[in-house]
Amino acid sequence: MSKRYSIGIDFGTQSGRVLLLDLDTGEQSPSTVIPYTSGVIDQRLPGTGEQLPPDWALQDPDDWTKVILDGVPECIRQSGVDATDIVGIGIDCTSCTVLPATANGQPLCSQTAWRGHKHAWPKLWKHHAAQPVADRLDEIAAESGEDFLQRYGGRISSEWYFPKLIEVWQEDRQVYDAMDGFYEAADWIVYWLTGLPIRQASTAGYKALWSPTDGLPSPEFFETAFPGFTRPAEKLGTEFAALGTRAGGLRTDLARRLGLGENVAVAVGNVDAFVSVPGAGVSDPGTFVIVIGTSICDMVIHPDEIRLPGITGVVQDGILPGTYGYEAGQAAVGDMLAWFVATIGGSATHEELEAQARQLAPGAAGLLALDWWNGNRTILADADLSGVIIGLTLHSSPAEIYRALLESIAFGSRRIMDNFEQHGMALTDIVACGGIAEKSPLTMQLLADTSGRPVSVPGTPDVPARGAALYGAVAAGTYQDIATAVRATKAPTGRRYEPNPAASSTYEQMYLIYRDLYETLGTSRADWLHGLKQIKREALQA
């Protein structure tokens, strides 16, 4: 019997990763990492050099195709796998990352006529300039009692589909009219692979306010919020495929270039965080799954739909078929730590700062931080909040501040878990994956100590790419569904972190202060941080 393999491709914020999964043994190849040439475009527009406004974050679709064109052949070469044994491809991408494209799927920004239009470029998930649009949609949804709003914890995020689309419609009607579709990056990449414009239901549900029973919010809702914006489905479409669906085979020219057969099945796209649930071997309720890297995405699955506040969405079959998938998260994690090392940490590396921070006892620095350097995703859904550190003195050291930032990540996760439990969803343990889960034992121990729950880290790296490969196998028909694929190839547990009772006692005291600070600056006096951000905008525009 010949071997069977599936390719998993994970498109992150700064790079893409390609791996091969052995569908008989569950073993995976080392990943091939392809850094993005342009990375995050948040300062100047490529080509023109135009200064981008505050809160903008773009990407270049050429970076994504380079991951496939360079990464897939290299991964196959390094693994020594016979390319004829590869049966499927699955991909995942950051979300909501969206781009305008023409009727034949060409990105608008790749055309000379449109490269100088900043709205023609893909808007990265952390593009937050559409916050005023999100605020207006929230206002009208609340006033009119729109039922759909409760599926999203009562708030619409500036990171999502319609705030970004309406921002284009408002600010560059030429781009809006020129685009045939406004695509999730995952859907566009599958389009590029297959030549077929098939969109999947998961991001439509979590990021575009769609549900399989009710469809999109009514045109009247959008018209009330933004007169003239009357066709919400115009750039989105109305048909969405279930996760694990075979989108098609590889384009003939692309299959030849990659050295693969045209019959290799390409699964519909997925979200980097969501594929981590099956990638980590999780299939049961009660586990809090954290994907921790540039930002954090949290997932919980449950047999029932509970409309709790402060989440970023609950969607039927959105993460695993047969369950309701709940999403939450934190908007700045790796980003926040990278900022600190680059601007304040001196010559110290992440590893050196973590080693120094590990020597500090809980509470010994006298510092407390809010991890809002990129706004708050959950439970406040407010991109205009900003980071805070309290307790600084003339004796505060870089290592102490670094530890406070790590603790802020853990406290933010605890706040999200508390919200789930307060609304009847018991959480017994944590599974953490992603770069920081693999590289920062201190962060994992802090998650355990602040929450009082054990933390497990899968024994295989690149969990999102692994999960994407599993969906590729389902699309190829190797497994009948994702649950079967998980059972057949379940990733082993690597490390487990148990709560330290003494540390947990100290952190419980600190958490009480954290909650008060969180509620004060995030709710009752959010105008303080909002005001500072508005003053900054006005100063930069002067």
C-alpha positions as CSV (number, residue, x, y, z in Angstrom):
1,M,0.0,0.0,0.0
2,S,1.4,3.4,-1.0
3,K,1.9,6.2,1.6
4,R,-0.6,9.1,1.7
5,Y,0.3,12.6,2.6
6,S,-1.4,16.0,2.8
7,I,0.1,19.4,2.6
8,G,-0.7,22.0,5.2
9,I,0.1,25.7,4.6
10,D,-0.3,28.3,7.3
11,F,-0.3,31.9,6.3
12,G,0.6,34.0,9.3
13,T,1.2,37.7,9.9
14,Q,4.9,37.8,9.0
15,S,5.6,34.5,7.2
16,G,4.1,31.3,5.8
17,R,4.8,27.7,6.8
18,V,4.5,24.5,4.8
19,L,4.5,21.0,6.1
20,L,3.7,17.5,5.0
21,L,1.5,15.2,7.2
22,D,1.7,11.4,7.0
23,L,-1.9,10.4,7.0
24,D,-1.1,6.9,8.1
25,T,1.2,7.6,11.1
26,G,0.3,11.2,12.0
27,E,4.0,12.2,11.7
28,Q,4.7,15.5,10.2
29,S,7.7,16.9,8.3
30,P,9.7,19.8,9.6
31,S,8.1,22.9,8.2
32,T,9.5,25.1,5.5
33,V,9.2,28.8,6.6
34,I,9.0,31.5,3.9
35,P,9.2,35.0,5.4
36,Y,7.1,37.7,3.7
37,T,9.2,40.1,1.7
38,S,6.8,43.1,2.5
39,G,5.7,41.8,5.9
40,V,3.2,44.1,7.6
41,I,2.8,47.3,5.6
42,D,1.9,49.9,8.1
43,Q,4.2,52.9,7.4
44,R,4.3,53.6,3.6
45,L,2.5,52.3,0.6
46,P,4.8,50.2,-1.7
47,G,5.8,52.0,-4.9
48,T,4.4,55.4,-4.1
49,G,5.9,55.9,-0.6
50,E,2.7,57.4,0.6
51,Q,2.5,57.7,4.4
52,L,-0.2,55.5,5.7
53,P,-2.6,56.9,8.3
54,P,-2.7,55.7,11.9
55,D,-4.2,52.2,12.5
56,W,-3.5,51.0,8.9
57,A,-2.1,47.6,8.3
58,L,-1.8,46.1,4.8
59,Q,-0.2,43.1,3.1
60,D,1.1,42.1,-0.3
61,P,-0.6,39.1,-2.0
62,D,2.7,38.3,-3.8
63,D,4.0,37.3,-0.4
64,W,1.3,34.7,-0.1
65,T,1.9,33.2,-3.5
66,K,5.6,33.1,-2.9
67,V,5.0,30.9,0.1
68,I,3.3,28.3,-2.2
69,L,5.7,28.6,-5.1
70,D,8.8,28.4,-3.0
71,G,7.7,26.6,0.1
72,V,5.8,23.6,-1.4
73,P,8.6,22.3,-3.7
74,E,11.2,22.9,-1.0
75,C,9.2,21.1,1.7
76,I,8.7,18.1,-0.7
77,R,12.4,18.1,-1.5
78,Q,13.5,18.2,2.1
79,S,11.1,15.6,3.2
80,G,12.0,13.1,0.5
81,V,8.4,12.3,0.0
82,D,7.2,11.0,-3.4
83,A,5.0,13.8,-4.8
84,T,2.7,11.3,-6.3
85,D,1.7,10.2,-2.8
86,I,0.3,13.7,-1.9
87,V,-3.5,13.6,-2.0
88,G,-4.6,16.9,-0.5
89,I,-3.8,20.5,0.3
90,G,-5.3,22.5,3.1
91,I,-4.6,26.2,3.9
92,D,-5.3,28.6,6.7
93,C,-4.8,32.3,7.0
94,T,-5.1,35.2,9.4
95,S,-8.6,36.6,9.6
96,C,-10.3,38.9,8.9
97,T,-7.6,39.7,6.2
98,V,-9.4,40.9,3.0
99,L,-8.5,42.0,-0.4
100,P,-10.3,43.5,-3.5
101,A,-10.0,41.4,-6.6
102,T,-11.3,41.5,-10.2
103,A,-13.7,39.1,-11.9
104,N,-10.9,36.7,-12.7
105,G,-9.4,36.8,-9.2
106,Q,-6.6,39.2,-9.9
107,P,-5.8,41.4,-6.8
108,L,-6.5,45.0,-7.6
109,C,-3.2,46.1,-6.1
110,S,-1.3,44.0,-8.6
111,Q,-2.6,46.2,-11.5
112,T,-0.5,49.3,-12.3
113,A,-3.6,51.5,-12.4
114,W,-4.5,50.7,-8.8
115,R,-1.2,50.3,-7.0
116,G,-1.3,53.9,-5.8
117,H,-4.7,53.4,-4.2
118,K,-4.1,52.3,-0.6
119,H,-7.6,50.8,-0.4
120,A,-6.7,48.5,-3.3
121,W,-4.3,46.5,-1.1
122,P,-5.2,43.6,1.3
123,K,-6.2,44.9,4.7
124,L,-4.6,42.8,7.4
125,W,-6.6,41.5,10.3
126,K,-5.1,44.2,12.6
127,H,-6.1,47.1,10.3
128,H,-8.1,49.1,12.8
129,A,-8.8,52.3,10.8
130,A,-12.4,51.2,10.3
131,Q,-13.3,51.6,14.0
132,P,-15.7,54.5,13.3
133,V,-17.6,52.3,10.8
134,A,-17.8,49.5,13.4
135,D,-19.1,52.0,16.0
136,R,-21.8,53.2,13.7
137,L,-22.9,49.6,12.8
138,D,-23.0,48.9,16.6
139,E,-25.1,51.9,17.2
140,I,-27.7,51.1,14.6
141,A,-27.8,47.4,15.5
142,A,-28.5,48.3,19.2
143,E,-31.1,50.9,18.4
144,S,-33.0,48.6,16.1
145,G,-32.7,45.5,18.3
146,E,-30.9,43.5,15.6
147,D,-30.9,39.9,16.8
148,F,-27.7,39.0,15.0
149,L,-25.6,41.3,17.2
150,Q,-26.0,38.9,20.1
151,R,-24.1,36.2,18.2
152,Y,-21.1,38.5,18.4
153,G,-21.2,39.4,22.1
154,G,-23.0,42.6,21.4
155,R,-20.2,44.3,19.5
156,I,-18.9,44.4,15.9
157,S,-15.2,44.5,15.5
158,S,-13.3,46.9,13.3
159,E,-11.2,43.9,12.2
160,W,-14.2,42.3,10.4
161,Y,-15.5,42.2,6.9
162,F,-18.1,44.9,6.7
163,P,-16.3,47.6,8.6
164,K,-13.4,47.2,6.2
165,L,-15.6,47.0,3.1
166,I,-17.6,50.0,4.0
167,E,-14.4,51.9,4.7
168,V,-13.4,51.3,1.1
169,W,-16.9,52.3,-0.1
170,Q,-16.7,55.5,1.9
171,E,-13.2,56.6,1.1
172,D,-12.4,55.3,-2.4
173,R,-15.5,54.6,-4.5
174,Q,-13.3,54.0,-7.5
175,V,-11.7,51.0,-5.9
176,Y,-15.1,49.8,-4.6
177,D,-16.6,49.9,-8.0
178,A,-13.6,48.3,-9.7
179,M,-13.5,45.2,-7.5
180,D,-15.7,42.3,-8.4
181,G,-15.3,40.7,-5.0
182,F,-13.9,41.5,-1.6
183,Y,-12.3,38.2,-0.5
184,E,-11.1,36.8,2.7
185,A,-7.4,36.0,2.1
186,A,-8.0,32.3,2.7
187,D,-10.7,32.2,0.1
188,W,-8.6,34.2,-2.4
189,I,-5.6,31.8,-1.9
190,V,-7.9,28.8,-2.7
191,Y,-9.2,30.7,-5.7
192,W,-5.6,31.2,-6.9
193,L,-4.8,27.5,-6.3
194,T,-7.9,26.2,-8.1
195,G,-9.2,28.9,-10.4
196,L,-12.6,28.5,-8.6
197,P,-14.1,31.4,-6.5
198,I,-15.4,29.2,-3.6
199,R,-15.9,30.9,-0.3
200,Q,-16.3,29.0,3.0
201,A,-18.9,29.4,5.7
202,S,-16.7,29.8,8.7
203,T,-15.3,33.3,8.0
204,A,-18.7,34.3,6.5
205,G,-20.2,33.4,9.9
206,Y,-17.5,34.9,12.2
207,K,-16.4,37.9,10.2
208,A,-19.2,38.8,7.8
209,L,-22.3,38.5,10.1
210,W,-23.8,35.7,8.1
211,S,-25.7,32.7,9.4
212,P,-27.0,29.6,7.5
213,T,-30.5,30.2,8.8
214,D,-30.8,34.0,8.5
215,G,-28.3,34.9,5.9
216,L,-26.8,38.4,6.1
217,P,-28.3,41.4,8.1
218,S,-30.9,43.1,6.0
219,P,-30.1,45.8,3.4
220,E,-32.3,48.1,5.4
221,F,-29.9,47.8,8.4
222,F,-26.9,48.8,6.3
223,E,-28.9,51.5,4.5
224,T,-29.9,53.0,7.9
225,A,-26.3,53.0,9.1
226,F,-24.8,54.2,5.8
227,P,-27.3,55.6,3.3
228,G,-26.5,54.4,-0.2
229,F,-24.8,51.2,0.9
230,T,-27.7,48.9,0.0
231,R,-26.3,45.7,-1.4
232,P,-24.2,44.0,1.4
233,A,-23.9,40.8,-0.6
234,E,-22.6,42.5,-3.7
235,K,-18.9,41.9,-3.0
236,L,-19.4,38.9,-0.7
237,G,-21.8,36.5,-2.4
238,T,-24.5,34.4,-0.8
239,E,-23.2,30.8,-1.1
240,F,-20.6,29.4,1.3
241,A,-19.1,25.9,1.5
242,A,-18.7,23.9,4.7
243,L,-15.3,23.3,6.2
244,G,-13.6,20.2,4.7
245,T,-15.3,20.7,1.4
246,R,-13.2,20.0,-1.7
247,A,-12.9,23.3,-3.5
248,G,-11.4,21.7,-6.6
249,G,-8.1,20.4,-7.9
250,L,-4.9,22.4,-8.7
251,R,-4.8,24.6,-11.8
252,T,-2.9,22.7,-14.5
253,D,-0.1,25.2,-14.8
254,L,0.3,25.5,-11.1
255,A,0.3,21.7,-10.6
256,R,3.1,21.4,-13.2
257,R,5.1,24.2,-11.5
258,L,4.8,22.6,-8.1
259,G,5.4,19.1,-9.3
260,L,2.1,17.8,-8.1
261,G,-0.8,16.0,-9.8
262,E,-3.9,18.0,-10.9
263,N,-6.0,15.5,-8.9
264,V,-4.6,16.7,-5.6
265,A,-7.7,17.9,-3.7
266,V,-7.7,21.5,-2.4
267,A,-9.8,22.1,0.7
268,V,-11.8,25.3,1.1
269,G,-9.9,27.8,3.2
270,N,-9.8,28.1,7.0
271,V,-8.7,30.5,9.8
272,D,-5.3,29.9,11.3
273,A,-6.6,29.8,14.8
274,F,-9.6,27.5,14.0
275,V,-7.6,24.8,12.3
276,S,-5.5,24.6,15.5
277,V,-8.3,22.9,17.4
278,P,-8.2,19.7,15.3
279,G,-4.4,20.3,14.8
280,A,-3.9,20.1,18.5
281,G,-6.1,17.0,18.8
282,V,-9.0,18.7,20.6
283,S,-12.5,17.5,19.9
284,D,-14.4,17.8,23.2
285,P,-16.1,20.7,25.1
286,G,-14.5,22.1,28.2
287,T,-11.1,22.8,26.8
288,F,-10.0,26.4,26.3
289,V,-7.7,26.4,23.2
290,I,-5.3,29.3,22.9
291,V,-3.3,30.0,19.7
292,I,-0.7,32.4,20.9
293,G,1.6,34.3,18.5
294,T,1.4,37.8,17.1
295,S,-2.0,38.0,18.8
296,I,-4.2,35.4,20.6
297,C,-7.2,33.7,19.3
298,D,-9.2,31.6,21.8
299,M,-11.6,28.8,20.8
300,V,-14.2,26.8,22.8
301,I,-16.6,24.2,21.4
302,H,-19.9,23.4,22.9
303,P,-23.0,21.4,22.0
304,D,-25.3,24.4,22.5
305,E,-25.6,27.9,21.4
306,I,-25.2,30.3,24.3
307,R,-25.3,34.0,23.4
308,L,-22.9,35.4,25.9
309,P,-21.6,39.0,25.8
310,G,-18.0,39.9,25.2
311,I,-17.0,37.2,22.6
312,T,-16.2,37.7,19.0
313,G,-18.6,35.2,17.7
314,V,-20.5,31.9,18.0
315,V,-21.2,30.0,14.8
316,Q,-22.7,26.6,14.2
317,D,-20.2,24.2,12.6
318,G,-17.8,27.2,12.5
319,I,-14.8,25.3,14.1
320,L,-15.8,21.6,14.2
321,P,-18.9,20.2,12.5
322,G,-21.6,19.2,14.9
323,T,-20.8,21.8,17.6
324,Y,-21.1,25.5,18.1
325,G,-17.7,27.2,17.9
326,Y,-17.0,30.2,20.2
327,E,-14.2,32.7,19.4
328,A,-12.5,35.2,21.6
329,G,-9.0,36.7,21.7
330,Q,-6.4,39.3,22.5
331,A,-5.1,41.6,19.9
332,A,-1.5,42.2,20.9
333,V,0.8,39.5,22.2
334,G,3.9,38.8,20.2
335,D,3.5,42.3,18.7
336,M,3.5,43.8,22.1
337,L,6.6,41.9,23.2
338,A,8.4,42.7,19.9
339,W,7.7,46.4,20.5
340,F,9.1,46.2,24.0
341,V,12.3,44.5,22.9
342,A,12.8,46.8,19.9
343,T,12.2,50.1,21.7
344,I,12.8,49.7,25.5
345,G,14.5,46.4,26.1
346,G,18.0,47.7,25.2
347,S,20.2,45.1,23.7
348,A,18.5,42.2,25.5
349,T,16.8,39.5,23.4
350,H,13.4,37.8,24.2
351,E,15.2,34.8,25.6
352,E,17.4,36.9,27.9
353,L,14.5,39.0,29.2
354,E,12.5,35.8,29.8
355,A,15.4,34.3,31.7
356,Q,15.7,37.4,33.9
357,A,11.9,37.6,34.4
358,R,11.7,34.0,35.4
359,Q,13.9,34.8,38.4
360,L,11.3,37.3,39.8
361,A,8.7,36.2,42.3
362,P,5.1,36.8,41.5
363,G,4.2,40.4,42.5
364,A,7.8,41.3,43.3
365,A,8.0,44.0,40.6
366,G,5.0,45.9,41.9
367,L,3.7,46.3,38.3
368,L,0.5,45.6,36.5
369,A,-0.2,46.0,32.8
370,L,-3.1,46.0,30.4
371,D,-2.3,44.2,27.1
372,W,-4.2,46.7,24.9
373,W,-1.2,47.8,22.7
374,N,-3.3,46.9,19.7
375,G,-6.7,47.6,21.2
376,N,-8.9,45.1,23.1
377,R,-10.5,42.3,21.0
378,T,-12.3,40.5,23.9
379,I,-14.3,41.2,25.9
380,L,-14.5,44.9,25.1
381,A,-14.1,44.8,21.3
382,D,-12.6,48.3,21.3
383,A,-9.7,49.1,19.0
384,D,-9.3,52.6,20.4
385,L,-8.1,51.4,23.8
386,S,-4.3,51.4,24.3
387,G,-1.7,49.8,26.5
388,V,-1.2,50.6,30.2
389,I,1.4,49.9,32.8
390,I,0.9,51.0,36.4
391,G,3.3,50.9,39.4
392,L,6.4,52.1,37.6
393,T,9.2,53.6,39.8
394,L,12.7,54.8,39.2
395,H,13.8,51.3,40.1
396,S,11.7,49.4,37.6
397,S,13.9,47.3,35.3
398,P,13.3,46.0,31.7
399,A,13.0,42.5,33.1
400,E,10.3,43.6,35.6
401,I,8.4,45.4,32.8
402,Y,8.7,42.4,30.5
403,R,7.3,40.1,33.2
404,A,4.4,42.5,33.7
405,L,3.6,42.3,30.0
406,L,3.7,38.5,30.1
407,E,1.4,38.6,33.2
408,S,-0.9,40.9,31.3
409,I,-1.3,38.3,28.6
410,A,-2.3,35.7,31.3
411,F,-4.6,38.1,33.1
412,G,-6.3,38.9,29.8
413,S,-6.9,35.2,29.1
414,R,-8.2,34.7,32.7
415,R,-10.7,37.6,32.1
416,I,-12.0,35.9,28.9
417,M,-12.3,32.5,30.7
418,D,-14.2,34.1,33.5
419,N,-16.7,35.5,31.0
420,F,-17.3,32.0,29.6
421,E,-17.8,30.4,33.0
422,Q,-20.0,33.2,34.2
423,H,-22.4,32.3,31.4
424,G,-22.5,28.5,32.1
425,M,-19.6,27.2,30.1
426,A,-17.3,25.2,32.3
427,L,-13.6,25.2,31.3
428,T,-11.4,22.5,32.8
429,D,-8.1,22.8,31.1
430,I,-6.1,24.9,28.6
431,V,-4.4,23.7,25.4
432,A,-1.9,26.3,24.1
433,C,-0.2,26.3,20.7
434,G,1.7,28.7,18.5
435,G,5.1,30.2,18.6
436,I,5.0,31.6,22.1
437,A,3.5,28.4,23.5
438,E,6.5,26.5,22.1
439,K,9.2,29.1,23.0
440,S,8.1,30.7,26.3
441,P,7.7,28.3,29.3
442,L,7.2,31.2,31.6
443,T,4.1,32.4,29.7
444,M,2.6,28.9,29.9
445,Q,3.3,28.7,33.6
446,L,1.7,32.2,34.1
447,L,-1.4,31.0,32.2
448,A,-1.6,28.0,34.6
449,D,-0.9,30.1,37.8
450,T,-3.4,32.9,37.0
451,S,-6.2,30.7,35.8
452,G,-5.8,27.8,38.2
453,R,-6.0,25.3,35.3
454,P,-3.4,22.9,33.8
455,V,-1.9,24.0,30.5
456,S,-0.9,21.5,27.8
457,V,1.3,22.2,24.8
458,P,1.1,19.8,21.8
459,G,4.3,17.8,21.2
460,T,4.3,18.9,17.5
461,P,5.1,22.4,16.2
462,D,3.2,24.3,13.6
463,V,-0.2,23.2,14.8
464,P,-2.2,25.4,12.4
465,A,-0.4,24.0,9.4
466,R,-1.1,20.5,10.8
467,G,-4.8,21.2,11.2
468,A,-4.9,22.6,7.6
469,A,-3.3,19.4,6.4
470,L,-6.0,17.4,8.1
471,Y,-8.7,19.3,6.3
472,G,-6.8,18.6,3.1
473,A,-7.1,14.9,3.9
474,V,-10.8,15.3,4.4
475,A,-11.2,17.1,1.1
476,A,-9.3,14.3,-0.6
477,G,-11.6,11.7,0.9
478,T,-8.9,10.0,2.9
479,Y,-11.0,10.5,6.0
480,Q,-14.8,10.9,6.0
481,D,-14.7,13.9,8.4
482,I,-12.4,16.0,10.5
483,A,-13.2,14.0,13.7
484,T,-12.1,10.8,12.1
485,A,-8.9,12.6,10.9
486,V,-8.2,13.9,14.4
487,R,-8.6,10.4,16.0
488,A,-6.3,8.8,13.4
489,T,-3.5,11.3,13.6
490,K,-3.8,12.9,17.1
491,A,-0.8,15.0,18.0
492,P,1.0,13.9,21.2
493,T,1.1,16.2,24.2
494,G,4.5,17.7,24.6
495,R,4.7,19.6,27.9
496,R,2.2,20.1,30.7
497,Y,2.2,23.0,33.2
498,E,0.4,22.6,36.6
499,P,-0.7,25.7,38.6
500,N,1.7,26.6,41.5
501,P,-0.6,27.2,44.6
502,A,1.7,29.9,46.1
503,A,1.9,31.8,42.8
504,S,-1.8,31.4,42.2
505,S,-2.5,32.9,45.6
506,T,-0.5,36.0,44.8
507,Y,-2.0,36.3,41.3
508,E,-5.5,36.1,42.8
509,Q,-4.8,39.3,44.7
510,M,-3.3,41.0,41.7
511,Y,-6.2,39.9,39.5
512,L,-8.7,41.8,41.7
513,I,-6.7,45.0,41.0
514,Y,-6.5,44.0,37.4
515,R,-10.3,43.6,37.1
516,D,-10.9,47.1,38.6
517,L,-8.3,48.7,36.3
518,Y,-9.8,46.8,33.3
519,E,-13.3,47.9,34.0
520,T,-12.3,51.5,34.8
521,L,-10.1,52.2,31.8
522,G,-12.1,49.9,29.5
523,T,-15.7,50.8,30.4
524,S,-16.5,53.6,32.9
525,R,-13.5,55.9,31.9
526,A,-12.7,54.5,28.4
527,D,-13.0,58.2,27.3
528,W,-9.5,58.8,28.8
529,L,-7.8,56.4,26.4
530,H,-10.1,57.3,23.6
531,G,-9.3,61.0,24.1
532,L,-5.6,60.4,24.0
533,K,-5.9,58.5,20.7
534,Q,-8.1,61.2,19.2
535,I,-5.6,63.9,20.2
536,K,-2.9,61.8,18.5
537,R,-4.9,61.5,15.3
538,E,-5.5,65.3,15.2
539,A,-1.9,66.0,15.8
540,L,-0.7,63.7,13.0
541,Q,-3.2,65.3,10.6
542,A,-2.3,68.8,11.4
